[in-house]
Every structure is written in structure tokens, then in C-alpha cells.
Amino acid sequence: MTTEAGSEKAEEVKEKAEESAAQTDQSEKATEETQEVTKAESEVNEKEKEKEKEGKEGKGISRYLPTWLKKQKSQSQTSPTKEAPPAEEPDSKVTQEEEAPAPEVNGHAEEVEEKEEVKSEQVREKEESHSNASADTEPVKEEKVEESAEKSPEETKETTEGEGAEEEKKGQQPEGEAEGGEGGEGQTSIFQSPLRLVRKSKMKLVVCHVTLLDGTDFTCEVEKRAKGQYLFFKMCEHLNLLEKDYFGLTYIDTHEQKCWLDPTKEIKRQIRSNNWQFSFNVKFYPPDPSLLTEDITRYLLCLQLREDVASGRLPCSFVTHALLGSYTLQAEFGDYEPDQPRPLDNIGQLTFAPNQNKEMEEKILELHKSHRGMTPAQADAQFLENAKKLSMYGVDLHHAKDSEGVDIMLGVCANGLLVYKDRLRINRFAWPKILKISYKRNNFYIKIRPGETEQFESTVGFKLQNHRSAKRLWKVCVENHSFFRLNAPEPPNKARFLTLGSKFRYSGRTQAQTRLASSLIDRPAPKFERTSSKRISRSLDGAPMISITEAENGREPHLELHSDSKVKEVDVSPGDAEATSLQSPGPSEADLSQDHDKTQDEVLKHQANISQLKRSFMEAPPPSPPQPNQWEKRLTSSPATTIRIQQQQVVSVPETEAAAADNTVSDTKEPAKTTEVEIEETVVVQEVSRAAKPGLVTVTPIPPAEPTTEQETSKQEVKAEEKVVTVGKEEPKKQESVSSESESEEEAEYHPNVSVSISHTQIPEEKEEEEEQEDDKRGEQEVSAPDALSLPAEVSKPEEEANRVEEDAGAEKKTDAEEKEDERETEESTDDPMITPDEAPNGLTLPEEGETGMSAPAEEEEEPKVNGEASLVEVEQRPQVICCSEPPVVKTEMVTISDTFAAQKTEIATKEVPIVHTETKTITYEAAQLDGNDGEPGVLMTAQTITSESLCTTTTTHITKTLKGGLSETRIEKRIVITGDCDIDHDQALAQAIKEAKEQHPDMSVTRVVVHKETELAEEED
Amino acid sequence: MAGLMAGFGHYTHAVVRGIPASLAKEALRSSQAEVDLAQALREHEAYVEVLRTRLGLEVVELPADESLPDCVFVEDAAVVCGDTALITRPGAESRRRETEAMKDALKDLNLNIVEMTDENATLDGGDVLFTGREFFVGLSKRTNQRGAEILADAFKDYAVSTVPVMEGLHLKSFCSMGGPGLIIIGSSEPAQKALKIMQQMSDHRYDKLTVADDLAANCVYMNLPNKGHVLLHCTADQFPESVKVFEKLKDHMLIPVSNTEKVKVDGALTCCSVLINKKANL
């Protein structure tokens, strides 16, 4: 797993780079912002150079930083060219990233090659980490260069090819991948029908194999970077399916688990092992299939249910098996004909039940006789009427354990969450009863609305096999709740971009929406061919058999949508609407606007347009919040680095001002005397772990922070603190503002009933961290509280040694993690260590923590529950906000490098915490709740996101006022998160941020700068 | 067409059993009451007569067995749903052999017989409430989890939820079905709690009919051709307050059935028959 993941990541990175390049050319979105950034970066680079010099002179750490940077880049982006030390070629770097010159862009190296390379890199890195000497860095660079050279030819190729695929690429934009991508992507994809895209694109095409519900295989080519929805829409087009929202594509992940392909993400990032094999399946089982509009939809649902029944997934009694089987026979073969070769001859080859026997087959035939005269559609309807009553209809089961370790099953369905022990239902939580759904590591929690007589909400926890299971369950819950309970998908939460943890939300249409949409479907019932699962294919309807292609090509008229209906549809699903409008710059758009008044005849005239519409209807990406996706993508898979700059100002400053001030990343308000600027760079070290091979540890240094810091230091007082990245996160928690960043979140929450509003809430940030980090965080939180009140007194203790220690620890951990990965069971052990630290009051000392983490794992395994609870508690405390705590990741290793270089001035604390990527993520999907208002220390003043082609920058300003002994302190904390697929010049960004902050609030001082750099591993993406 | 879960309350057959003389002295009971055997016999005869004559069911009457003092309470020996009959393993050791005759009788009715052979499993039919859409199984002194699991396995089409029975002998000691989607429930606290649990556990909505007396909540509901909703319930002599409630059921054919003696050995109305719908069988 690990190895593959690493390779994938590498690929992704390359792709991103390519994309960015392509985009740049288009420069549609390429905005001034980007340019500004570039400038800033260049400046920063210069500064960095200076800093580096200083650093070398002053402290070894400074040297280290550049290395770190390099490493990170190499890992994250896998592009050798970029790896050049910033000091040397700051400008060029920027240009590459921003403009993405073709040659520089990474090509798609053969995966194998990439893997190998990655491995080698990892090894090198590992070596480095141990040595930590600057000397080591150089060799690495060289190697990287070599790699780049190797790749370059291919890269160029791709670049050239890339233009065609622009559209898709747009959607998939670089960093934003997830979020940014969504908005853009959805639209972009809509522009043209998938087919067109394919034609146009010169991009590499990949052959996808999709197993259809009738057992046949559908093969199609998609662009390598296509998103899930592209393939899905293509499938629906192939099937001539309009009511498609009940369906989805699945793939088998590396853990042999069936996963839903996320339509908003690139396919390649989700699948593993380059296995482009999918299945078309029912994702949401309509509680009342009779409400479906089209027979073809019911037919497909029948196919799914036949399979469910035959496989035993949908248990039913003998009689029911027979009854359902008889309807299947009727639908597939028509009336029972005693004279004809009886279907009985075939019946033995058809599978109706897991334990099918002669008796059952005879019963089926007997019942079949009674269905005489029933049309296939009627037989399907009868089949569904009976199947829907089965108690396990539409219930998605997940293995779990209850709080006492008893094996249970959790079933997610349209009505809520069911708890089974063996075959008995022992509890049930209807959606309206559930206030929050969350997971942390391998724990899954639901918060229950208090009953009539109860005063307090209760939380029920379950233990899943591993964090992946927990996340999968969480996602299924979020999706099912959204689909069945909401009128519309949860609107994009602006606040979310600040949050760590998964921003995953259901992005498709809800049942209400799809019902409305399908009620507007106005086409003659499409003819479709019934294919009994294996061999018999003949049209039972009596209608001429029409191959799907025929239907599409020759029967465009069928697809007509009334103009009105179209319009309505648009309204229903914003995504579609957008798509349509965007899509048809030409006639179709006009049609839409005019359609309201048109008669059908008129409509007919516009068949061409209609067909386009149809396509758009089919293709229309589900409305999805653009930003969240971006973030998610970025966090999840994108190597992109995120820079957060937090300013904490402790002074009395009018909030309004502060709010106003924060519009851009660059804007920093420092009305208060004390301003803490935290720039957090979290580097998520790629964990490339092979199951077989014990640990390859990749360490990514984060250089950028230092230079900036120094500058600041000279002018202002800066404390350099070496802390684990976690620290940065912790602080936010204090404030109770949580922002979750990476996909790697181990925890996620989802508040089913409430819509999430960020505005009132502060967003605590929790980043993915290893368990150790969590511990650290907590410790820091404790510490941080005092800090907030007074000037930051945090001392930077970490030195190179500390770093080394941590790295080592990280490496070891990795190893552990890898092992764990190999064995899920093992994972738990890994997690445990992390947990332990949390429990421990102080996690401040990094080295210790690292050690603890390493040594403790086994012991702690036993106490996972405790940890989970603890985390849970935390979450609950801040109901209002989305809390994502990213505690320890099992698979991830944390490498923390802290430089004390800045220490010179002592006042600037630089926390560099490379964060290891964890498999476990905590995702919180919370709706804002009233309780959130209780005395939160701070107010979230502004949250802004600026998205350029390659970078997404989000600035959040948080103002905290504190009254201490008659003194009021205002603390402004600014958090800047930059997400990009391409390299980000962190130094520049940091410098720029600090500079602006100073300019804006001359009377305030920057007390703290924390840089977190996060690079995500591809593996974790879901 | 007999679809899945169609025709709740449709019955064609009833299995009953005679009262052995040993019932008066040896039948299990939670109170110390003296049973008037003659009165019990009279009441039981009237009960069977209602099923046979008034309601037109085909009644299979098994002979009493003196060695099985509780054998009249046939409900505990089998759970029949559709064409499947689960032969139980009664929680009381002394009642285990009651199932033998029941099994034979049900076999003769061409039902699919499922036997509960697991020695760790116990289940009394009195703990099984079938609502037409799902099962609730009371976990009581007589019924355990394993028994419920086996029941769930026997009736795979239906959800089977467990309900703890805190007081009373069986789940149906304080509740029963009064119609499709209508649960008759006693007013005691344990009864109301159990109802809450059932409502929470169910995907379906149930109306409730609360009666003053828990024992009065045990009724026999049927939906018979030409008769519609039929409800056998306690008499006004026994539970006047509760009967007032039943009388509000305007759509039901109400048939008061006297049960003053068997109740002393924890026997309620449902206990004395196993109802079967042969026509529904496919």
C-alpha cells in the first residue's frame, strides 16, 4: 500500500503541475492575485537567501530548512526541477510553479519508474533524516535532479498533450483539487459532453472497465485525469439513464474494500494500483421504487436487487426468494409457456438465492405461472414492491464493536442508523434523533438528541476495525442523511475551508431534488434491452430491441425535455443549472431562457439544443461546494503546501476594523499592541511504506519559515519556537476556532440536522497529526492559553537535536505505521501510541513524545476507547464549529523539524511541524449549533478565500478580546492558508503576510509566527 | 396475489390444546392464586368455540397432556408467520416437551418447520410480537438473545428487534396487536417503556391504544373475510376500565372473552392459540 501510494502521489503531483501549466496558458482564472503572489514570493525568496546566509552563520537549523523544503517538494511534487533550493533560484521556481513552463512540468513517468524513484527518494530522505546534516542534503538534490531529467521527456509530452484536456483540468484544478475543482470542474465538465471531451483531449486516455448491473462489461476510455463524475455520466449516458442520482460507481481499494467513487475527485486518485475497474451500482435504494419515474430506472434497481438477493446481501425467506425469482422470470422471459422450451431449462443456471435448490426452482416456476400477462415493467414493479419490504432493503452494513467490545453491525439506511447484533436489531437511531455524526480514528460516534424526559444529549460510540472503516461509515452516513433527509445538499460551508478534517459532503442531488427532476422528465419511455443476467438477452417488452447507441443517436427526440422542465431542473440543481448555462454559450442557452413560453412544437425545433441539454442533464455535475472540495482535494491528495498565517493580536481593537482588514492573505490587521502572526507550515511527510519493507521514512523539511521569521525578527521581536506543528493547531483550539485542513483528518463530524454556518463559530484547527502530535497539541493548548493572555512566552527549545530525535522517532513510527498498514490489526496498536500522548497531560517535549509514541503503542492499544472518548469530549465542547481534530495517524509518520535559528531574536517563534500523513482522519460534519455561542473567547471576523489558478489562499482573522485585571487585550490571529498544487514559495508568502500585517497595524507587534506546511499523501485520499 | 407481508391478521386455522387437570396445581404461576379448574375448562371451551363457530376458523385441537400442566398455552410452543413455523424452545424446563405435539400438528398443516435446537436458546412465543411488518422479541425470564436470533434467522424477511421485559412474564403480558399498525399497550410504566423502545426501534409508525390494565392489553386480533377487524378482548367484569377503551374501536368486531382462571397461571388470551393463515401460503 504505502509504496503504491507514494507513487501515486508522485504522479498526482506531476499531473497537477501539468494542469497548472495548462491552466496558466489559458490564464482564464490566472489572476492578478497570482501575479502578486509571485511577486511576493520572489521577494520572499530574496529574503530567504539572506536568511539562509544568516541561518548558516547563526544556526544549523536554518540550513536545514532549505533542505527540508527541497525534500518536501520532491516528495510532494516529485518534480526534480522544482527542488532546486529556493535560495538559488527563487524566481525560476516561482515561474515554474506559477506559469508552469512546459518542460518543467513533470511528465507522467511510468508508474513503475516513479515508484522506484520514490522509493529511492524515500531512502535518501530517511538517511537524511537520521543524519540531519546539511551535507546530506546536497546529494539528495542531485538525485532529484537526475530524476527530473529522466522524467522530463515524458513530461514534455504530456504537456503538449495536455492542452486538449484543459477543460477537465480546469475542473480539477491544481491545488484546490477538491474544492476549487468542484465548482470549476463541475462546470467545466458540463461544457461538453464527455464524448466530446474525449475527442478533443489529447491527453492520455485510460481504459476503464465498468461492470454493469446486468453483468456485462462496459469499456470506455477516459482521460487519465478525469473525475469520477465524468465516468459516471458516461455510464449513465450509455445506459440511457436519467434518474441517475440513485446510482454510483464503486471500486475496490487496496484493502479489498468496496468504495464509492467520489464524483468530484479524480478517478486516478481514488483507485489504487492503477486498476481501472469499476462497478455500476445502486447507491441509494429508493424507499418507494414506485415513485421512480422511468421503468428503466426500476429495471436497473431490479438488477441490483437481484444481485443483492442472490448473493445473500439482502436476506430473505424461502418464499420470498421464490416470489422474487418468479417475477424475475416473468420480466426476463415473459409468460410461462408450457410448450416452449421452458425457462426451467435455464433456471438452474440463473441464481436466485445463495442456497438455491431444486425445491426453490420449482417453487419459482410454479409462481411464474401465476404471473401470466404481466409485462416486464409490471413484473419489475412487483419485484420491487416485495423487495422494498424486506427489512434489510437498502441497509448498508458495517462491522463494528460496541463500547463493550461486542461484535455488532451498523446499518445505514434511508431512515437512519441501525444497530444489529447478529441478526437482531438492538437499536435504531433515526436521522432526526441524531445531532452529530463523527469519527475519530477508528471510533465512530453519534450524538443523540435528548429524549423527552432526558436533559442531556448522549453520545454513542462504536469501534470500527480501523480508521478507514470509520471514515467509510461516516461518509456513508453523511451521504445517506443528505440524500434522504435534506431538501438540498448542504451548501458549501465557507467556514469549512478553515477546518481540518474532512470536508466531505454529499455533493449530488438529494432524493427530493432528484424526484423533482425526474418528475419533469418528459421523454417517451426509453426502450432498453433486458438482459437476464448471464445469457438470455431478448426484448420482453415486445418493443424492438434497440441498442443503447441507437437509442442515443437515433432517438434524440426521446430525450427532449420540456423547456419548462429543463428550466425547473436547473433550479433544482444548481450544478446543473450552472452547467447548462456555462455549457451552452450558443443556442442552447438562449433556448433555456426562452423555453418557458415555448410550446412543445417550438421545443421540437430545438432538438439539437435539447440533445445538448440532455447531455448537460446527464453530465451536469452535482452541485458541490467549490471551495470545500478544493480543500479536501488538496488536503487529501495534493502535495500542495498549505501555509497558514495566524495573527493573534492581543489588544483592544474594534472588531469591525479587524474584520475589514482581513480580506486578503496579505491583509493583516494589527490594531493591537501584540500581534501574533502565526504562520504554520505543516508538511505532511509522505509515508511511503511498503508492507513488506519496514520503514522508508520520508522527511520533508520546511525551510521557508525561517527566512521570513528572521526578517521579522530584525524589525520586530520574534520568538522562535520550535514546536511540533501540532502546537499551531492547538492554539486555535484554545480559541475554540477549529480549522481542519488536510484530508488526513482522522476525525470528522457531521451534524445532520443543522446546516453548518461558520460565521458564528470559530474554527478550531486540528490538523492531522500523529497521535504524538495530538498529545503535543493538548499540551500546547494548555500552554497556549496563557500565551494568549500574555505575550507569547513560549520558548523555542527545539534544536536540531530535537528535530533529529523527532525525525528518528517519526521514522520508527513510520515503520510501525507501515506494519500496521499491512495489518489492520496492527494499526490499532499504532494508534494507541498516539492516544497515549493525548492522555498524558504534557506533550510539549517533542523528543519525549516521539519516544513515547514509539514505545507506547502496544500498551496503549488497549485503551483506545479512552482516547476516543477524550477526543469526543473535546469535540462536543465546541458544538458550534466544525471540529476536526487530527490526532494521530496510524500510517503516517510525523517528522518535525524545528529551527531555532530565529532564536536570535527569541521573540519570533517558529513552529515547524511537518505532519505526517495519517490514514486516519477525523471528519466532523457539524451543523452550527446554538450552544456554540457560549462564551467563546474569540470571534471569527473574516474568512476569505482567493483562488487563483494554482493557488488557493484563505485568510481567516480571529480576534480575541481578553480582560485581565482591567487591561483589555485584543489579540488578532490571522490564519492564512495557501493551497496549491504547485510549489508555494512559503517564504514569500510568509514575508508578505508579515509585511502587510505590520503595515496595517503598525501599533501592534507580531508576536508569533507559526508556519505549518502540509503535504498530503495520495494514499489517504478518499 | 399474496405478496410479502400482505394480509396481516388473516387467519384460516387455529391450533389449541386442552387443559390438563394438572394445570390447577402444577402449572407455573407467578402468584399463589387458586385455580378453579372447572371454570378454566368452561372458559377455554368458550374461547375455542369463538374461534371455531363465531369466527369460522379451522381449529386443530390437541389433546391435553397431564404431564404438561401448561400445555394449554400453545402460543409459547411455536411462532407461525406466513408458511413458516418456528418450533420454540420454551424457557421453562418443564414445558419443553409441549413442542412435540405442536410440531406434529403444524407439520400436518404443511408448514415449513424450523426447530430451535440450540441448547443455549430459549424462546417463548409469548415474548414474540408480530406486527405485520416486523417482530419484537421480549428478552424475559423465558426468552434469551439466542432464541431471538434463531427467530430472526427463521423469518429473514422481517426485522427482529429485541425489547427487554422488565416486569411481567412475557412481552405480550402487557401488549398485543389491535390491528394493522395498532399496538394495544398497558398503562404501567414498564409497559410504556417497552412501547417506547419498540417505537424507537421500528422504521414503521404505530398507533397505540393504551388500556388501564396491563393484562387487558393482551388481545387477539384477526382480519377475517366478511368480518373485518376482529378483536378478542377481556370482559368488562374483569377489566371495566380497559373495556371502555376497546369499545371506542368502532371498526372492530369486539368479542369479549372471559379469562378469569387461566390468568391466574399467567395465561392470557393470545396464549391459548396459534393462528395460521394457510391461504396466504404460496
Interface residues (C-beta under 8 A of the other chain):
Chain A: P315 C316 S317 F318 V319 T320 A322 L323 K363 L367 S370 Q382 E385 N386 K389 L390 S391 M392 C413 N415 K421 D422 R423 L424 R425 I426 N427 R428 A430
Chain B: M1 G3 L4 M5 G82 D83 T84 N112 R133 E134 V137 Q145 A148 E149 A152 D153 F155 K156 D157 Y158 A159 V160 S161 T162 Q200 M201 S202 D203 N281 L282
